[in-house]
């Protein structure tokens, strides 16, 4: 039986499940299409989701062993009363992933009655997003950085992304260069602005590195934040990466590739609620880290926008697209949010000082 929008049949996926230590039964599979990188299937017993089966994109993550070592190591400590546990299911030979003709696959537990949101207008959701991200960092704070591989080398390295952008400019066809002319100019200008970010004095941490809102699970029953998902980019980083990536999707109620720029916004009340949630955790951020956060809210949407623009110029080699100019639309939307975040820096600085004053 073929699955809609999938290159795999139910029989293919059932055979893959047989490689893992799970009860033998006939499962139903549901493709999950929200992710841009991996191929993901919900594994259901009748109508009850039980597992998440995922093919790891080996082109994006060439060191699968290192990636899975990061994920399994983090999951051992990402488990407490206020943080829901995700389990990796072992294969029959005791590993956490298998390699077959179609690629590398893993199987994870599914958290019952959980859901995700692409955007929100609720203060409670913004608060819980901040709280669970802070909890995530507290649980990982004592991890040995040397035990974590860089799954994507220099993932948020601005100098690397600038170099890739310039290489794309040198080889892109004339039509694309003309179409993206205004956005290329903004990228060049903003690159100069962001080079002023000072990394000296900032603590290097184990970060999620992709904390957009839909990478957080929430309880369907209570609305409480449960845990973070999509852990492939867990590796070394700075806290402003996770802060900025969350802000760009928590305070903006428009989708990432929104074409109507008037719909892209920075909701002050959602920012305040997010920071309140973050500050509800025991203090773990230094004064230098707190000072870096407002510019992080500019940096992260910009670097994602720069990558989308680069991918557009390189004919969509990295991100999945459903239409030809989707990466350009992503870029335009992200750059527009970066502009709005720049205007909000004084507000962000004031709120962060007010809400974290007791911890300084």
C-alpha positions in Angstrom: 0.0 0.0 0.0 1.4 3.4 -1.0 1.3 6.3 1.5 0.1 9.6 0.2 3.0 12.1 -0.3 5.5 9.4 0.5 8.1 7.4 -1.4 7.6 4.5 1.0 4.9 1.9 1.3 3.4 0.7 4.5 5.1 -2.6 3.9 8.5 -0.8 3.6 7.9 0.9 6.9 6.6 -2.2 8.6 9.8 -4.0 7.6 11.9 -1.2 9.1 10.0 -1.4 12.4 11.0 -5.1 12.5 14.6 -4.0 13.0 13.8 -2.3 16.3 12.9 -3.9 19.6 9.1 -3.3 19.6 6.1 -5.6 19.9 5.3 -7.2 16.6 1.9 -6.0 15.3 0.5 -4.4 12.2 0.9 -0.7 12.5 -0.6 2.2 10.5 1.7 5.0 9.3 1.0 8.7 8.9 3.5 11.0 7.2 4.4 14.1 9.1 5.2 16.8 6.6 6.0 19.9 8.7 9.8 19.3 8.9 12.1 20.6 6.2 15.0 18.2 6.6 14.1 14.6 7.7 11.3 12.3 6.6 9.0 11.5 9.5 6.2 9.0 10.1 3.8 8.7 13.0 3.5 5.0 13.9 -0.1 4.2 15.1 -1.7 1.2 16.7 -5.2 1.7 15.2 -5.8 5.4 16.0 -3.3 5.7 18.9 0.1 7.1 18.0 2.9 5.1 19.7 6.2 5.9 18.0 7.9 8.3 15.6 9.9 6.7 12.8 12.3 9.0 11.1 14.8 8.8 8.2 17.8 11.0 9.0 18.8 13.2 6.1 22.4 12.0 5.6 23.2 14.7 3.1 22.5 17.4 5.8 23.9 15.3 8.7 26.8 13.3 7.4 28.0 12.2 10.8 25.0 10.1 11.9 26.9 8.3 14.6 28.0 11.6 16.2 24.5 13.0 15.8 22.9 10.0 17.5 25.5 10.1 20.3 24.5 13.7 21.0 20.8 12.9 21.0 21.1 9.8 23.2 23.4 11.6 25.6 21.1 14.6 26.0 18.0 12.4 26.4 19.5 10.7 29.3 19.3 13.9 31.4 16.3 15.5 29.6 13.9 13.8 32.0 12.4 15.2 35.2 9.1 16.0 36.7 8.6 19.2 34.6 10.3 17.9 31.5 8.7 14.9 29.6 11.0 12.1 28.6 11.5 11.0 24.9 13.0 7.5 24.6 15.1 6.2 21.7 14.1 2.6 20.9 17.0 0.3 20.3 17.6 -1.9 17.3 17.9 -5.6 17.6 21.7 -5.3 17.6 21.6 -2.7 20.5 22.1 0.4 18.4 19.9 3.5 18.3 19.7 3.6 14.5 19.8 1.4 11.5 21.4 1.8 8.1 19.6 0.2 5.1 19.4 0.9 1.4 17.1 3.8 1.8 19.3 5.5 4.5 19.6 5.9 8.2 16.5 5.4 10.4 15.6 5.8 14.1 12.6 5.2 16.2 11.4 7.3 19.2 8.6 7.2 21.7 5.5 9.3 21.1 4.3 11.6 23.9 0.5 11.0 24.2 -1.8 14.0 24.1 0.9 16.3 22.9 0.7 18.9 20.2 2.8 21.6 18.5 2.0 25.1 17.3 3.5 27.0 14.4 2.5 30.3 15.8 0.5 31.6 18.8 -1.4 34.6 20.1 -1.7 33.2 23.6 0.4 34.6 26.5 0.2 31.2 28.2 1.8 29.4 25.2 4.6 32.1 25.0 5.2 31.7 28.8 5.4 28.0 28.5 7.8 28.1 25.6 10.2 30.3 27.6 9.8 28.1 30.7 10.5 24.8 28.9 13.5 26.2 27.0 15.0 27.5 30.2 14.3 24.1 31.8 16.0 22.4 28.8 19.2 24.5 29.4 19.2 23.9 33.1 19.1 20.1 32.6 22.0 20.2 30.2 24.1 22.8 32.0 26.5 20.4 33.5 27.1 18.3 30.3 30.6 17.9 29.1 30.9 20.0 25.9 33.7 17.7 24.6 31.3 14.8 24.4 29.1 16.7 21.9 29.9 16.6 18.1 29.1 19.5 15.9 26.4 17.8 13.7 26.5 20.7 11.3 29.9 22.4 11.5 29.7 26.2 12.1 25.9 26.0 11.9 25.3 29.6 13.2 28.7 30.9 12.2 28.1 34.3 10.5 31.4 34.4 8.7 30.7 30.9 7.1 27.2 31.9 6.1 28.5 35.1 4.6 31.1 33.2 2.6 28.5 30.8 1.3 26.2 33.7 0.4 29.1 35.4 -1.6 29.8 32.1 -3.4 26.2 31.8 -4.3 26.2 35.4 -5.7 29.2 34.5 -7.9 27.4 31.6 -9.5 23.7 32.5 -9.5 21.9 33.1 -12.8 21.2 36.7 -13.7 17.4 36.4 -13.4 17.6 35.3 -9.7 20.1 38.0 -8.9 17.8 40.6 -10.4 14.7 39.1 -8.6 16.4 39.2 -5.2 18.3 42.4 -5.7 16.7 44.4 -2.8 17.2 41.4 -0.4 20.8 40.9 -1.4 21.4 44.6 -0.6 19.7 44.2 2.8 21.8 41.1 3.5 25.1 42.9 2.8 24.1 45.9 5.0 22.9 43.7 7.9 26.0 41.5 7.8 28.1 44.5 8.6 25.7 45.4 11.6 25.8 41.9 13.1 29.6 41.6 13.0 29.6 43.8 16.0 28.2 41.1 18.3 30.7 40.3 20.9 31.1 36.6 21.7 33.9 37.1 24.3 32.6 36.4 27.8 29.7 34.4 26.6 29.4 30.9 28.0 29.6 28.1 25.4 26.7 25.7 26.2 25.0 22.6 24.9 22.2 24.3 22.9 19.2 23.0 20.9 20.1 25.4 18.0 16.7 25.2 16.4 14.2 26.3 19.0 11.4 27.5 16.7 8.0 27.2 18.4 6.9 24.1 16.5 9.9 22.3 17.9 8.2 22.4 21.4 5.6 19.9 22.5 2.7 21.2 24.5 0.0 19.3 26.4 -3.3 19.2 24.7 -5.0 19.0 28.0 -3.3 21.7 30.0 -1.3 23.8 27.5 1.8 23.2 29.5 5.2 22.9 27.7 6.4 19.3 27.8 9.7 19.1 26.0 11.7 20.1 22.9 11.8 17.9 19.8 13.9 17.7 16.6 17.1 17.3 18.5 19.5 16.7 15.6 21.2 20.1 16.1 21.9 19.6 19.8 25.6 20.7 20.0 27.7 23.6 21.3 26.4 27.1 21.0 25.5 30.3 22.7 22.2 30.9 24.5 21.3 33.8 22.3 21.0 31.3 19.5 18.1 29.5 21.3 16.6 32.7 22.5 16.6 34.4 19.1 15.3 31.4 17.3 12.4 31.1 19.7 11.6 34.8 19.6 11.3 34.9 15.8 8.5 32.3 16.0 6.8 33.1 19.3 6.3 36.9 18.9 5.5 36.8 15.2 2.0 35.4 14.4 2.7 35.0 10.7 4.2 31.8 9.1 7.9 31.8 8.0 7.1 32.2 4.3 4.4 34.8 4.8 4.1 36.8 1.6 2.1 39.7 3.1 4.7 41.6 5.0 2.1 43.6 6.8 1.1 40.4 8.6 4.6 40.0 10.0 4.7 41.4 13.5 6.6 41.6 16.8 4.0 41.3 19.5 5.3 43.0 22.7 3.0 41.1 25.0 4.2 37.7 23.7 7.8 38.7 24.1 7.1 39.7 27.7 5.3 36.4 28.4 8.1 34.4 26.9 10.8 36.2 29.0 8.6 35.8 32.1 8.5 32.0 31.4 12.3 31.9 30.9 12.9 33.9 34.1 10.6 31.6 36.1 13.4 29.0 36.1 16.3 29.2 38.6 18.9 31.7 37.4 21.5 30.3 35.0 22.3 33.2 32.7 25.2 35.6 33.2 24.9 39.4 32.8 26.9 39.1 29.5 24.5 36.5 28.2 21.4 38.6 29.1 23.0 41.6 27.3 23.4 39.5 24.1 19.8 38.4 23.9 18.2 41.4 22.1 20.7 41.3 19.2 20.1 37.5 19.2 16.5 38.2 18.3 17.9 40.0 15.2 20.7 37.6 14.5 18.7 34.4 14.3 16.0 35.4 11.8 18.6 37.1 9.8 21.0 34.1 9.5 18.0 31.8 8.7 17.0 34.3 6.0 20.5 34.5 4.7 20.6 30.7 4.4 17.2 30.7 2.6 18.4 33.4 0.2 21.6 31.5 -0.4 19.7 28.3 -1.1 17.4 30.2 -3.5 20.4 31.4 -5.4 21.8 27.9 -5.5 18.5 26.4 -6.8 17.1 24.9 -3.6 19.8 22.4 -2.6 19.2 22.4 1.1 15.6 23.1 2.1 12.6 21.3 0.9 10.4 23.5 -1.3 6.9 23.1 -2.6 7.2 25.8 -5.2 10.1 27.4 -7.0 10.4 30.7 -5.1 9.6 29.4 -1.6 13.1 30.0 -0.3 13.0 33.5 -1.5 9.7 34.0 0.3 11.2 32.6 3.4 14.1 35.0 3.1 11.9 38.0 2.6 9.7 37.1 5.6 12.7 36.4 7.9 14.5 39.6 6.8 11.4 41.6 7.4 11.2 40.2 11.0 14.9 41.1 11.5 14.1 44.7 10.6 11.2 44.7 13.1 13.4 43.1 15.8 16.0 45.8 15.3 13.4 48.5 16.0 12.5 46.6 19.2 15.9 46.4 20.7 15.3 49.2 23.3 12.0 47.5 24.4 13.7 44.1 24.6 16.6 45.5 26.7 14.1 47.1 29.1 12.0 44.0 29.6 15.0 41.7 30.1 16.4 44.0 32.7 13.1 44.3 34.5 12.3 40.6 34.5 15.8 39.4 35.3 16.8 42.1 37.7 16.5 39.8 40.7 19.0 37.4 39.2 21.7 39.9 38.4 
